[in-house]
Amino acid sequence: MKKVISTLLIVFAVTVFTGCKRNYTVYERHDITACGVKDPLVNVKWLAEKCEEIKKGKAKEVTISLLKDTVTQDNAFMIRYHYKQRGKDMYSGDGYDCSGKWLYGFRSGMMPFPPEEKEKFFKNKMDLGVIFKFSFK
């Protein structure tokens, strides 16, 4: 009986330490200019830090989209998160300006923000595409 228990403990330990590697993919677009700098994923400090934070996080998928105001020509970023909570798919997102100031957000399963906040953030904004994507397989 002791041999069976010790064998099971060894198998369990090996499984825990070798079977829990999480495979992920990262897409980063470095050939763009935004917020007055080339490669904002590297040269906009708060955004670079956010990307590193995302890579260490537990979200199933995160995308960062670059937006451009068609009137002022200012850039903004929309960061969308997809994760699991109690077995349910959840979504959230945050909109930021170039300085890293939070401007808009949404959370699934929570009371929605006032619709005028969404309208204000997305007013005159053109989506220039995804510049960063992190996802687990």
N, CA, C and O atoms as CSV, one atom per row, in Angstrom:
chain,resi,resn,atom,element,x,y,z
A,1,MET,N,N,0.819,-1.197,0.000
A,1,MET,CA,C,0.000,0.000,0.000
A,1,MET,C,C,0.860,1.258,0.000
A,1,MET,O,O,0.538,2.233,-0.679
A,2,LYS,N,N,1.973,1.239,0.772
A,2,LYS,CA,C,2.859,2.400,0.808
A,2,LYS,C,C,3.487,2.656,-0.552
A,2,LYS,O,O,3.678,3.805,-0.949
A,3,LYS,N,N,3.812,1.567,-1.274
A,3,LYS,CA,C,4.411,1.725,-2.603
A,3,LYS,C,C,3.410,2.366,-3.569
A,3,LYS,O,O,3.779,3.204,-4.392
A,4,VAL,N,N,2.153,1.967,-3.460
A,4,VAL,CA,C,1.128,2.520,-4.335
A,4,VAL,C,C,0.954,4.012,-4.064
A,4,VAL,O,O,0.873,4.809,-4.998
A,5,ILE,N,N,0.895,4.386,-2.794
A,5,ILE,CA,C,0.718,5.788,-2.427
A,5,ILE,C,C,1.923,6.607,-2.865
A,5,ILE,O,O,1.759,7.693,-3.421
A,6,SER,N,N,3.138,6.103,-2.623
A,6,SER,CA,C,4.330,6.862,-3.015
A,6,SER,C,C,4.434,6.962,-4.531
A,6,SER,O,O,4.877,7.988,-5.048
A,7,THR,N,N,4.033,5.913,-5.256
A,7,THR,CA,C,4.045,5.961,-6.721
A,7,THR,C,C,3.041,6.994,-7.224
A,7,THR,O,O,3.340,7.761,-8.140
A,8,LEU,N,N,1.858,7.014,-6.628
A,8,LEU,CA,C,0.848,8.005,-7.013
A,8,LEU,C,C,1.319,9.428,-6.720
A,8,LEU,O,O,1.078,10.335,-7.517
A,9,LEU,N,N,1.980,9.628,-5.600
A,9,LEU,CA,C,2.507,10.950,-5.273
A,9,LEU,C,C,3.561,11.395,-6.282
A,9,LEU,O,O,3.586,12.558,-6.685
A,10,ILE,N,N,4.417,10.485,-6.685
A,10,ILE,CA,C,5.447,10.815,-7.678
A,10,ILE,C,C,4.796,11.150,-9.019
A,10,ILE,O,O,5.161,12.141,-9.652
A,11,VAL,N,N,3.846,10.341,-9.453
A,11,VAL,CA,C,3.144,10.595,-10.716
A,11,VAL,C,C,2.424,11.943,-10.651
A,11,VAL,O,O,2.472,12.721,-11.603
A,12,PHE,N,N,1.766,12.213,-9.543
A,12,PHE,CA,C,1.071,13.482,-9.367
A,12,PHE,C,C,2.043,14.657,-9.433
A,12,PHE,O,O,1.768,15.649,-10.108
A,13,ALA,N,N,3.169,14.553,-8.743
A,13,ALA,CA,C,4.169,15.634,-8.728
A,13,ALA,C,C,4.726,15.875,-10.125
A,13,ALA,O,O,4.875,17.025,-10.539
A,14,VAL,N,N,5.034,14.810,-10.855
A,14,VAL,CA,C,5.564,14.958,-12.217
A,14,VAL,C,C,4.511,15.618,-13.114
A,14,VAL,O,O,4.835,16.489,-13.921
A,15,THR,N,N,3.257,15.202,-12.968
A,15,THR,CA,C,2.181,15.785,-13.770
A,15,THR,C,C,2.014,17.272,-13.483
A,15,THR,O,O,1.849,18.073,-14.402
A,16,VAL,N,N,2.056,17.631,-12.222
A,16,VAL,CA,C,1.887,19.033,-11.841
A,16,VAL,C,C,3.003,19.888,-12.414
A,16,VAL,O,O,2.748,20.971,-12.941
A,17,PHE,N,N,4.236,19.415,-12.318
A,17,PHE,CA,C,5.363,20.247,-12.730
A,17,PHE,C,C,5.670,20.192,-14.219
A,17,PHE,O,O,6.357,21.079,-14.726
A,18,THR,N,N,5.195,19.198,-14.928
A,18,THR,CA,C,5.462,19.145,-16.363
A,18,THR,C,C,4.212,19.324,-17.207
A,18,THR,O,O,4.301,19.783,-18.346
A,19,GLY,N,N,3.064,18.975,-16.679
A,19,GLY,CA,C,1.832,19.026,-17.458
A,19,GLY,C,C,1.122,20.361,-17.410
A,19,GLY,O,O,0.101,20.522,-18.079
A,20,CYS,N,N,1.607,21.311,-16.662
A,20,CYS,CA,C,0.908,22.578,-16.492
A,20,CYS,C,C,1.507,23.717,-17.302
A,20,CYS,O,O,1.220,24.884,-17.034
A,21,LYS,N,N,2.320,23.401,-18.270
A,21,LYS,CA,C,2.868,24.469,-19.106
A,21,LYS,C,C,1.754,25.014,-19.975
A,21,LYS,O,O,1.029,24.259,-20.623
A,22,ARG,N,N,1.626,26.308,-19.984
A,22,ARG,CA,C,0.578,26.938,-20.768
A,22,ARG,C,C,1.178,27.444,-22.071
A,22,ARG,O,O,2.095,28.266,-22.070
A,23,ASN,N,N,0.655,26.947,-23.170
A,23,ASN,CA,C,1.124,27.394,-24.478
A,23,ASN,C,C,0.368,28.651,-24.868
A,23,ASN,O,O,-0.855,28.715,-24.745
A,24,TYR,N,N,1.100,29.646,-25.335
A,24,TYR,CA,C,0.470,30.893,-25.718
A,24,TYR,C,C,1.092,31.419,-27.005
A,24,TYR,O,O,2.177,31.003,-27.410
A,25,THR,N,N,0.380,32.336,-27.627
A,25,THR,CA,C,0.901,33.010,-28.810
A,25,THR,C,C,0.814,34.511,-28.580
A,25,THR,O,O,-0.086,35.006,-27.902
A,26,VAL,N,N,1.761,35.214,-29.156
A,26,VAL,CA,C,1.796,36.670,-29.049
A,26,VAL,C,C,1.957,37.244,-30.452
A,26,VAL,O,O,2.830,36.824,-31.212
A,27,TYR,N,N,1.115,38.198,-30.778
A,27,TYR,CA,C,1.247,38.954,-32.021
A,27,TYR,C,C,1.522,40.393,-31.618
A,27,TYR,O,O,0.768,40.982,-30.844
A,28,GLU,N,N,2.596,40.954,-32.141
A,28,GLU,CA,C,2.924,42.353,-31.868
A,28,GLU,C,C,3.231,43.040,-33.185
A,28,GLU,O,O,4.015,42.539,-33.991
A,29,ARG,N,N,2.611,44.187,-33.398
A,29,ARG,CA,C,2.855,44.946,-34.625
A,29,ARG,C,C,3.751,46.137,-34.287
A,29,ARG,O,O,3.319,47.095,-33.646
A,30,HIS,N,N,4.987,46.058,-34.725
A,30,HIS,CA,C,5.973,47.087,-34.390
A,30,HIS,C,C,6.219,48.083,-35.526
A,30,HIS,O,O,7.015,49.008,-35.363
A,31,ASP,N,N,5.561,47.914,-36.660
A,31,ASP,CA,C,5.819,48.761,-37.832
A,31,ASP,C,C,4.855,49.939,-37.953
A,31,ASP,O,O,4.520,50.357,-39.062
A,32,ILE,N,N,4.409,50.472,-36.821
A,32,ILE,CA,C,3.452,51.578,-36.859
A,32,ILE,C,C,3.985,52.789,-36.104
A,32,ILE,O,O,4.896,52.688,-35.282
A,33,THR,N,N,3.394,53.925,-36.409
A,33,THR,CA,C,3.658,55.156,-35.664
A,33,THR,C,C,2.325,55.616,-35.089
A,33,THR,O,O,1.325,55.717,-35.799
A,34,ALA,N,N,2.332,55.890,-33.795
A,34,ALA,CA,C,1.133,56.378,-33.115
A,34,ALA,C,C,1.565,57.164,-31.896
A,34,ALA,O,O,2.636,56.918,-31.340
A,35,CYS,N,N,0.756,58.087,-31.487
A,35,CYS,CA,C,1.051,58.928,-30.313
A,35,CYS,C,C,2.374,59.671,-30.480
A,35,CYS,O,O,3.053,59.972,-29.498
A,36,GLY,N,N,2.729,59.960,-31.710
A,36,GLY,CA,C,3.945,60.724,-31.985
A,36,GLY,C,C,5.235,59.935,-31.919
A,36,GLY,O,O,6.313,60.526,-31.983
A,37,VAL,N,N,5.163,58.603,-31.791
A,37,VAL,CA,C,6.380,57.784,-31.719
A,37,VAL,C,C,6.260,56.581,-32.649
A,37,VAL,O,O,5.164,56.100,-32.938
A,38,LYS,N,N,7.406,56.116,-33.101
A,38,LYS,CA,C,7.430,54.855,-33.836
A,38,LYS,C,C,7.374,53.733,-32.818
A,38,LYS,O,O,7.965,53.830,-31.743
A,39,ASP,N,N,6.669,52.677,-33.152
A,39,ASP,CA,C,6.545,51.488,-32.319
A,39,ASP,C,C,6.044,51.797,-30.903
A,39,ASP,O,O,6.797,51.668,-29.939
A,40,PRO,N,N,4.781,52.203,-30.777
A,40,PRO,CA,C,4.240,52.542,-29.448
A,40,PRO,C,C,4.240,51.370,-28.461
A,40,PRO,O,O,4.219,51.586,-27.249
A,41,LEU,N,N,4.264,50.135,-28.966
A,41,LEU,CA,C,4.319,48.989,-28.050
A,41,LEU,C,C,5.613,48.963,-27.250
A,41,LEU,O,O,5.688,48.332,-26.195
A,42,VAL,N,N,6.621,49.645,-27.750
A,42,VAL,CA,C,7.912,49.724,-27.058
A,42,VAL,C,C,8.148,51.123,-26.500
A,42,VAL,O,O,8.654,51.273,-25.388
A,43,ASN,N,N,7.783,52.143,-27.265
A,43,ASN,CA,C,8.165,53.515,-26.934
A,43,ASN,C,C,7.121,54.342,-26.178
A,43,ASN,O,O,7.382,55.499,-25.849
A,44,VAL,N,N,5.961,53.780,-25.900
A,44,VAL,CA,C,4.994,54.418,-25.016
A,44,VAL,C,C,5.071,53.606,-23.720
A,44,VAL,O,O,4.577,52.481,-23.644
A,45,LYS,N,N,5.694,54.198,-22.713
A,45,LYS,CA,C,6.057,53.449,-21.498
A,45,LYS,C,C,4.891,52.694,-20.866
A,45,LYS,O,O,5.012,51.502,-20.586
A,46,TRP,N,N,3.782,53.357,-20.639
A,46,TRP,CA,C,2.657,52.696,-19.971
A,46,TRP,C,C,2.129,51.536,-20.800
A,46,TRP,O,O,1.704,50.522,-20.247
A,47,LEU,N,N,2.152,51.678,-22.139
A,47,LEU,CA,C,1.652,50.628,-23.021
A,47,LEU,C,C,2.605,49.430,-23.024
A,47,LEU,O,O,2.164,48.280,-23.014
A,48,ALA,N,N,3.897,49.701,-23.037
A,48,ALA,CA,C,4.889,48.616,-22.959
A,48,ALA,C,C,4.741,47.849,-21.645
A,48,ALA,O,O,4.815,46.621,-21.623
A,49,GLU,N,N,4.533,48.579,-20.560
A,49,GLU,CA,C,4.333,47.929,-19.255
A,49,GLU,C,C,3.043,47.119,-19.240
A,49,GLU,O,O,2.997,46.034,-18.660
A,50,LYS,N,N,2.003,47.635,-19.869
A,50,LYS,CA,C,0.722,46.923,-19.938
A,50,LYS,C,C,0.881,45.615,-20.717
A,50,LYS,O,O,0.312,44.593,-20.334
A,51,CYS,N,N,1.653,45.642,-21.810
A,51,CYS,CA,C,1.887,44.423,-22.592
A,51,CYS,C,C,2.610,43.371,-21.761
A,51,CYS,O,O,2.257,42.193,-21.815
A,52,GLU,N,N,3.607,43.776,-21.002
A,52,GLU,CA,C,4.325,42.829,-20.140
A,52,GLU,C,C,3.403,42.282,-19.050
A,52,GLU,O,O,3.463,41.098,-18.718
A,53,GLU,N,N,2.565,43.130,-18.506
A,53,GLU,CA,C,1.597,42.709,-17.489
A,53,GLU,C,C,0.621,41.688,-18.077
A,53,GLU,O,O,0.287,40.701,-17.423
A,54,ILE,N,N,0.169,41.922,-19.297
A,54,ILE,CA,C,-0.762,41.012,-19.970
A,54,ILE,C,C,-0.125,39.642,-20.161
A,54,ILE,O,O,-0.778,38.619,-19.953
A,55,LYS,N,N,1.148,39.614,-20.556
A,55,LYS,CA,C,1.838,38.345,-20.788
A,55,LYS,C,C,1.962,37.518,-19.517
A,55,LYS,O,O,2.074,36.294,-19.587
A,56,LYS,N,N,1.943,38.161,-18.368
A,56,LYS,CA,C,2.047,37.452,-17.085
A,56,LYS,C,C,0.685,37.127,-16.493
A,56,LYS,O,O,0.597,36.403,-15.502
A,57,GLY,N,N,-0.371,37.653,-17.087
A,57,GLY,CA,C,-1.711,37.512,-16.540
A,57,GLY,C,C,-2.364,36.186,-16.859
A,57,GLY,O,O,-1.739,35.274,-17.401
A,58,LYS,N,N,-3.622,36.102,-16.514
A,58,LYS,CA,C,-4.365,34.860,-16.670
A,58,LYS,C,C,-5.512,34.955,-17.669
A,58,LYS,O,O,-6.308,34.024,-17.792
A,59,ALA,N,N,-5.601,36.060,-18.371
A,59,ALA,CA,C,-6.681,36.203,-19.353
A,59,ALA,C,C,-6.471,35.215,-20.487
A,59,ALA,O,O,-5.338,34.968,-20.902
A,60,LYS,N,N,-7.552,34.655,-20.982
A,60,LYS,CA,C,-7.494,33.698,-22.080
A,60,LYS,C,C,-7.022,34.373,-23.370
A,60,LYS,O,O,-6.264,33.799,-24.152
A,61,GLU,N,N,-7.489,35.606,-23.568
A,61,GLU,CA,C,-7.107,36.356,-24.766
A,61,GLU,C,C,-7.200,37.849,-24.476
A,61,GLU,O,O,-8.137,38.313,-23.827
A,62,VAL,N,N,-6.214,38.592,-24.968
A,62,VAL,CA,C,-6.219,40.051,-24.822
A,62,VAL,C,C,-5.814,40.650,-26.168
A,62,VAL,O,O,-4.845,40.212,-26.790
A,63,THR,N,N,-6.563,41.649,-26.604
A,63,THR,CA,C,-6.186,42.363,-27.829
A,63,THR,C,C,-6.096,43.855,-27.530
A,63,THR,O,O,-6.873,44.401,-26.747
A,64,ILE,N,N,-5.140,44.488,-28.166
A,64,ILE,CA,C,-5.012,45.945,-28.097
A,64,ILE,C,C,-5.204,46.475,-29.508
A,64,ILE,O,O,-4.452,46.138,-30.422
A,65,SER,N,N,-6.212,47.302,-29.668
A,65,SER,CA,C,-6.503,47.915,-30.965
A,65,SER,C,C,-6.104,49.379,-30.923
A,65,SER,O,O,-6.242,50.053,-29.902
A,66,LEU,N,N,-5.608,49.852,-32.051
A,66,LEU,CA,C,-5.239,51.257,-32.203
A,66,LEU,C,C,-6.394,51.985,-32.872
A,66,LEU,O,O,-6.907,51.539,-33.899
A,67,LEU,N,N,-6.796,53.089,-32.299
A,67,LEU,CA,C,-7.865,53.917,-32.846
A,67,LEU,C,C,-7.305,55.285,-33.212
A,67,LEU,O,O,-6.296,55.727,-32.662
A,68,LYS,N,N,-7.970,55.940,-34.142
A,68,LYS,CA,C,-7.565,57.295,-34.539
A,68,LYS,C,C,-8.804,58.160,-34.660
A,68,LYS,O,O,-9.778,57.784,-35.312
A,69,ASP,N,N,-8.759,59.317,-34.031
A,69,ASP,CA,C,-9.851,60.278,-34.119
A,69,ASP,C,C,-9.756,60.952,-35.488
A,69,ASP,O,O,-8.731,61.544,-35.824
A,70,THR,N,N,-10.818,60.860,-36.264
A,70,THR,CA,C,-10.789,61.389,-37.628
A,70,THR,C,C,-10.838,62.914,-37.669
A,70,THR,O,O,-10.571,63.510,-38.712
A,71,VAL,N,N,-11.176,63.550,-36.552
A,71,VAL,CA,C,-11.228,65.012,-36.498
A,71,VAL,C,C,-9.918,65.568,-35.937
A,71,VAL,O,O,-9.278,66.408,-36.570
A,72,THR,N,N,-9.522,65.104,-34.758
A,72,THR,CA,C,-8.328,65.646,-34.098
A,72,THR,C,C,-7.038,64.930,-34.500
A,72,THR,O,O,-5.944,65.433,-34.244
A,73,GLN,N,N,-7.162,63.760,-35.126
A,73,GLN,CA,C,-6.031,62.908,-35.511
A,73,GLN,C,C,-5.329,62.271,-34.303
A,73,GLN,O,O,-4.283,61.642,-34.462
A,74,ASP,N,N,-5.894,62.429,-33.102
A,74,ASP,CA,C,-5.313,61.822,-31.905
A,74,ASP,C,C,-5.529,60.315,-31.917
A,74,ASP,O,O,-6.523,59.821,-32.448
A,75,ASN,N,N,-4.588,59.596,-31.326
A,75,ASN,CA,C,-4.715,58.152,-31.202
A,75,ASN,C,C,-5.294,57.777,-29.847
A,75,ASN,O,O,-5.241,58.550,-28.890
A,76,ALA,N,N,-5.843,56.582,-29.791
A,76,ALA,CA,C,-6.340,55.994,-28.550
A,76,ALA,C,C,-6.154,54.485,-28.671
A,76,ALA,O,O,-5.930,53.958,-29.760
A,77,PHE,N,N,-6.250,53.810,-27.547
A,77,PHE,CA,C,-6.089,52.365,-27.519
A,77,PHE,C,C,-7.285,51.733,-26.836
A,77,PHE,O,O,-7.770,52.240,-25.825
A,78,MET,N,N,-7.759,50.636,-27.382
A,78,MET,CA,C,-8.827,49.848,-26.760
A,78,MET,C,C,-8.237,48.487,-26.419
A,78,MET,O,O,-7.794,47.753,-27.303
A,79,ILE,N,N,-8.235,48.158,-25.137
A,79,ILE,CA,C,-7.697,46.882,-24.676
A,79,ILE,C,C,-8.880,46.017,-24.256
A,79,ILE,O,O,-9.623,46.361,-23.336
A,80,ARG,N,N,-9.041,44.880,-24.950
A,80,ARG,CA,C,-10.159,43.975,-24.676
A,80,ARG,C,C,-9.632,42.675,-24.076
A,80,ARG,O,O,-8.649,42.105,-24.550
A,81,TYR,N,N,-10.304,42.224,-23.027
A,81,TYR,CA,C,-9.919,41.009,-22.312
A,81,TYR,C,C,-11.014,39.954,-22.457
A,81,TYR,O,O,-12.202,40.271,-22.407
A,82,HIS,N,N,-10.603,38.699,-22.636
A,82,HIS,CA,C,-11.512,37.554,-22.628
A,82,HIS,C,C,-10.939,36.582,-21.609
A,82,HIS,O,O,-9.780,36.181,-21.709
A,83,TYR,N,N,-11.743,36.208,-20.639
A,83,TYR,CA,C,-11.270,35.327,-19.576
A,83,TYR,C,C,-12.428,34.466,-19.079
A,83,TYR,O,O,-13.586,34.692,-19.431
A,84,LYS,N,N,-12.092,33.481,-18.258
A,84,LYS,CA,C,-13.103,32.612,-17.659
A,84,LYS,C,C,-13.253,32.975,-16.196
A,84,LYS,O,O,-12.271,33.236,-15.501
A,85,GLN,N,N,-14.504,32.987,-15.735
A,85,GLN,CA,C,-14.781,33.230,-14.333
A,85,GLN,C,C,-15.904,32.281,-13.935
A,85,GLN,O,O,-17.017,32.349,-14.457
A,86,ARG,N,N,-15.587,31.401,-13.005
A,86,ARG,CA,C,-16.551,30.376,-12.568
A,86,ARG,C,C,-17.105,29.602,-13.751
A,86,ARG,O,O,-18.299,29.306,-13.804
A,87,GLY,N,N,-16.238,29.276,-14.697
A,87,GLY,CA,C,-16.624,28.481,-15.855
A,87,GLY,C,C,-17.335,29.239,-16.960
A,87,GLY,O,O,-17.682,28.646,-17.982
A,88,LYS,N,N,-17.559,30.526,-16.786
A,88,LYS,CA,C,-18.255,31.323,-17.800
A,88,LYS,C,C,-17.262,32.203,-18.542
A,88,LYS,O,O,-16.295,32.695,-17.961
A,89,ASP,N,N,-17.514,32.397,-19.838
A,89,ASP,CA,C,-16.723,33.335,-20.621
A,89,ASP,C,C,-17.113,34.747,-20.229
A,89,ASP,O,O,-18.293,35.096,-20.206
A,90,MET,N,N,-16.117,35.549,-19.922
A,90,MET,CA,C,-16.342,36.936,-19.525
A,90,MET,C,C,-15.522,37.841,-20.439
A,90,MET,O,O,-14.487,37.441,-20.971
A,91,TYR,N,N,-16.004,39.060,-20.607
A,91,TYR,CA,C,-15.333,40.035,-21.456
A,91,TYR,C,C,-15.281,41.381,-20.743
A,91,TYR,O,O,-16.199,41.763,-20.017
A,92,SER,N,N,-14.190,42.079,-20.972
A,92,SER,CA,C,-14.083,43.439,-20.464
A,92,SER,C,C,-13.188,44.215,-21.404
A,92,SER,O,O,-12.493,43.640,-22.241
A,93,GLY,N,N,-13.214,45.519,-21.257
A,93,GLY,CA,C,-12.387,46.355,-22.102
A,93,GLY,C,C,-12.158,47.710,-21.476
A,93,GLY,O,O,-12.967,48.201,-20.689
A,94,ASP,N,N,-11.037,48.304,-21.843
A,94,ASP,CA,C,-10.678,49.630,-21.348
A,94,ASP,C,C,-10.123,50.451,-22.493
A,94,ASP,O,O,-9.321,49.967,-23.292
A,95,GLY,N,N,-10.560,51.707,-22.564
A,95,GLY,CA,C,-10.062,52.635,-23.571
A,95,GLY,C,C,-9.156,53.667,-22.918
A,95,GLY,O,O,-9.472,54.203,-21.856
A,96,TYR,N,N,-8.026,53.939,-23.562
A,96,TYR,CA,C,-7.022,54.859,-23.025
A,96,TYR,C,C,-6.602,55.864,-24.089
A,96,TYR,O,O,-6.674,55.588,-25.286
A,97,ASP,N,N,-6.165,57.027,-23.636
A,97,ASP,CA,C,-5.533,57.963,-24.559
A,97,ASP,C,C,-4.029,57.673,-24.588
A,97,ASP,O,O,-3.565,56.735,-23.940
A,98,CYS,N,N,-3.282,58.461,-25.325
A,98,CYS,CA,C,-1.843,58.220,-25.482
A,98,CYS,C,C,-1.058,58.333,-24.177
A,98,CYS,O,O,-0.012,57.702,-24.023
A,99,SER,N,N,-1.553,59.123,-23.253
A,99,SER,CA,C,-0.835,59.298,-21.985
A,99,SER,C,C,-1.101,58.161,-21.006
A,99,SER,O,O,-0.463,58.079,-19.956
A,100,GLY,N,N,-2.050,57.276,-21.352
A,100,GLY,CA,C,-2.402,56.183,-20.470
A,100,GLY,C,C,-3.590,56.495,-19.580
A,100,GLY,O,O,-3.935,55.715,-18.693
A,101,LYS,N,N,-4.211,57.633,-19.818
A,101,LYS,CA,C,-5.395,58.008,-19.035
A,101,LYS,C,C,-6.576,57.144,-19.468
A,101,LYS,O,O,-6.883,57.036,-20.655
A,102,TRP,N,N,-7.236,56.528,-18.478
A,102,TRP,CA,C,-8.400,55.696,-18.735
A,102,TRP,C,C,-9.564,56.589,-19.127
A,102,TRP,O,O,-9.862,57.570,-18.445
A,103,LEU,N,N,-10.232,56.241,-20.245
A,103,LEU,CA,C,-11.334,57.056,-20.751
A,103,LEU,C,C,-12.674,56.334,-20.792
A,103,LEU,O,O,-13.725,56.969,-20.714
A,104,TYR,N,N,-12.641,55.011,-20.913
A,104,TYR,CA,C,-13.880,54.262,-21.077
A,104,TYR,C,C,-13.637,52.805,-20.705
A,104,TYR,O,O,-12.524,52.301,-20.848
A,105,GLY,N,N,-14.678,52.132,-20.228
A,105,GLY,CA,C,-14.552,50.719,-19.929
A,105,GLY,C,C,-15.882,50.006,-19.927
A,105,GLY,O,O,-16.940,50.625,-19.815
A,106,PHE,N,N,-15.812,48.692,-20.053
A,106,PHE,CA,C,-17.004,47.854,-19.930
A,106,PHE,C,C,-16.607,46.536,-19.289
A,106,PHE,O,O,-15.456,46.112,-19.389
A,107,ARG,N,N,-17.556,45.893,-18.634
A,107,ARG,CA,C,-17.342,44.617,-17.962
A,107,ARG,C,C,-18.592,43.758,-18.150
A,107,ARG,O,O,-19.699,44.208,-17.857
A,108,SER,N,N,-18.425,42.538,-18.633
A,108,SER,CA,C,-19.593,41.665,-18.742
A,108,SER,C,C,-20.009,41.231,-17.340
A,108,SER,O,O,-19.172,41.032,-16.459
A,109,GLY,N,N,-21.294,41.091,-17.157
A,109,GLY,CA,C,-21.815,40.662,-15.877
A,109,GLY,C,C,-21.921,41.769,-14.848
A,109,GLY,O,O,-22.306,41.518,-13.705
A,110,MET,N,N,-21.588,42.982,-15.233
A,110,MET,CA,C,-21.686,44.111,-14.303
A,110,MET,C,C,-22.629,45.161,-14.880
A,110,MET,O,O,-22.993,45.116,-16.055
A,111,MET,N,N,-23.004,46.082,-14.050
A,111,MET,CA,C,-23.855,47.185,-14.481
A,111,MET,C,C,-23.121,47.947,-15.584
A,111,MET,O,O,-21.972,48.343,-15.390
A,112,PRO,N,N,-23.755,48.160,-16.728
A,112,PRO,CA,C,-23.060,48.859,-17.820
A,112,PRO,C,C,-22.790,50.321,-17.486
A,112,PRO,O,O,-23.519,50.961,-16.728
A,113,PHE,N,N,-21.718,50.819,-18.080
A,113,PHE,CA,C,-21.422,52.238,-17.966
A,113,PHE,C,C,-22.479,52.997,-18.764
A,113,PHE,O,O,-23.100,52.423,-19.658
A,114,PRO,N,N,-22.689,54.253,-18.464
A,114,PRO,CA,C,-23.677,55.029,-19.227
A,114,PRO,C,C,-23.341,55.029,-20.722
A,114,PRO,O,O,-22.180,55.188,-21.097
A,115,PRO,N,N,-24.364,54.848,-21.579
A,115,PRO,CA,C,-24.112,54.784,-23.021
A,115,PRO,C,C,-23.430,56.022,-23.579
A,115,PRO,O,O,-22.705,55.937,-24.570
A,116,GLU,N,N,-23.657,57.176,-22.951
A,116,GLU,CA,C,-23.013,58.394,-23.469
A,116,GLU,C,C,-21.491,58.348,-23.292
A,116,GLU,O,O,-20.765,59.001,-24.042
A,117,GLU,N,N,-21.002,57.585,-22.307
A,117,GLU,CA,C,-19.549,57.441,-22.149
A,117,GLU,C,C,-18.962,56.654,-23.311
A,117,GLU,O,O,-17.891,56.982,-23.820
A,118,LYS,N,N,-19.679,55.605,-23.726
A,118,LYS,CA,C,-19.235,54.818,-24.878
A,118,LYS,C,C,-19.248,55.684,-26.133
A,118,LYS,O,O,-18.295,55.681,-26.911
A,119,GLU,N,N,-20.339,56.423,-26.320
A,119,GLU,CA,C,-20.447,57.308,-27.483
A,119,GLU,C,C,-19.324,58.339,-27.499
A,119,GLU,O,O,-18.734,58.610,-28.545
A,120,LYS,N,N,-19.035,58.908,-26.334
A,120,LYS,CA,C,-17.988,59.928,-26.243
A,120,LYS,C,C,-16.627,59.335,-26.606
A,120,LYS,O,O,-15.856,59.956,-27.338
A,121,PHE,N,N,-16.327,58.133,-26.096
A,121,PHE,CA,C,-15.020,57.533,-26.388
A,121,PHE,C,C,-14.884,57.176,-27.862
A,121,PHE,O,O,-13.846,57.443,-28.467
A,122,PHE,N,N,-15.913,56.578,-28.446
A,122,PHE,CA,C,-15.811,56.096,-29.825
A,122,PHE,C,C,-16.189,57.152,-30.873
A,122,PHE,O,O,-16.062,56.896,-32.070
A,123,LYS,N,N,-16.649,58.328,-30.446
A,123,LYS,CA,C,-17.054,59.364,-31.404
A,123,LYS,C,C,-15.880,59.741,-32.309
A,123,LYS,O,O,-14.786,60.050,-31.836
A,124,ASN,N,N,-16.127,59.709,-33.600
A,124,ASN,CA,C,-15.142,60.067,-34.635
A,124,ASN,C,C,-13.920,59.154,-34.650
A,124,ASN,O,O,-12.914,59.494,-35.272
A,125,LYS,N,N,-13.982,58.002,-33.981
A,125,LYS,CA,C,-12.821,57.099,-33.925
A,125,LYS,C,C,-12.898,56.079,-35.056
A,125,LYS,O,O,-13.948,55.495,-35.325
A,126,MET,N,N,-11.768,55.888,-35.700
A,126,MET,CA,C,-11.625,54.889,-36.743
A,126,MET,C,C,-10.701,53.806,-36.189
A,126,MET,O,O,-9.639,54.112,-35.647
A,127,ASP,N,N,-11.099,52.553,-36.324
A,127,ASP,CA,C,-10.293,51.435,-35.846
A,127,ASP,C,C,-9.196,51.154,-36.873
A,127,ASP,O,O,-9.483,50.829,-38.025
A,128,LEU,N,N,-7.946,51.282,-36.450
A,128,LEU,CA,C,-6.815,51.038,-37.348
A,128,LEU,C,C,-6.308,49.601,-37.259
A,128,LEU,O,O,-5.361,49.230,-37.954
A,129,GLY,N,N,-6.931,48.798,-36.411
A,129,GLY,CA,C,-6.589,47.386,-36.335
A,129,GLY,C,C,-5.890,46.991,-35.055
A,129,GLY,O,O,-5.521,47.827,-34.231
A,130,VAL,N,N,-5.719,45.686,-34.915
A,130,VAL,CA,C,-5.078,45.105,-33.738
A,130,VAL,C,C,-3.564,45.279,-33.860
A,130,VAL,O,O,-2.970,44.955,-34.888
A,131,ILE,N,N,-2.953,45.796,-32.794
A,131,ILE,CA,C,-1.496,45.953,-32.795
A,131,ILE,C,C,-0.822,45.000,-31.812
A,131,ILE,O,O,0.401,44.861,-31.817
A,132,PHE,N,N,-1.626,44.340,-30.966
A,132,PHE,CA,C,-1.087,43.391,-29.989
A,132,PHE,C,C,-2.178,42.372,-29.688
A,132,PHE,O,O,-3.341,42.721,-29.481
A,133,LYS,N,N,-1.778,41.115,-29.670
A,133,LYS,CA,C,-2.735,40.063,-29.293
A,133,LYS,C,C,-1.983,38.990,-28.536
A,133,LYS,O,O,-0.925,38.526,-28.962
A,134,PHE,N,N,-2.545,38.608,-27.415
A,134,PHE,CA,C,-1.968,37.559,-26.570
A,134,PHE,C,C,-3.070,36.551,-26.305
A,134,PHE,O,O,-4.165,36.919,-25.879
A,135,SER,N,N,-2.782,35.267,-26.558
A,135,SER,CA,C,-3.822,34.261,-26.311
A,135,SER,C,C,-3.191,32.930,-25.919
A,135,SER,O,O,-2.093,32.584,-26.355
A,136,PHE,N,N,-3.919,32.199,-25.086
A,136,PHE,CA,C,-3.521,30.857,-24.698
A,136,PHE,C,C,-4.191,29.880,-25.640
A,136,PHE,O,O,-5.330,30.082,-26.062
A,137,LYS,N,N,-3.472,28.817,-25.966
A,137,LYS,CA,C,-4.026,27.787,-26.846
A,137,LYS,C,C,-4.889,26.851,-26.049
A,137,LYS,O,O,-5.452,25.908,-26.604
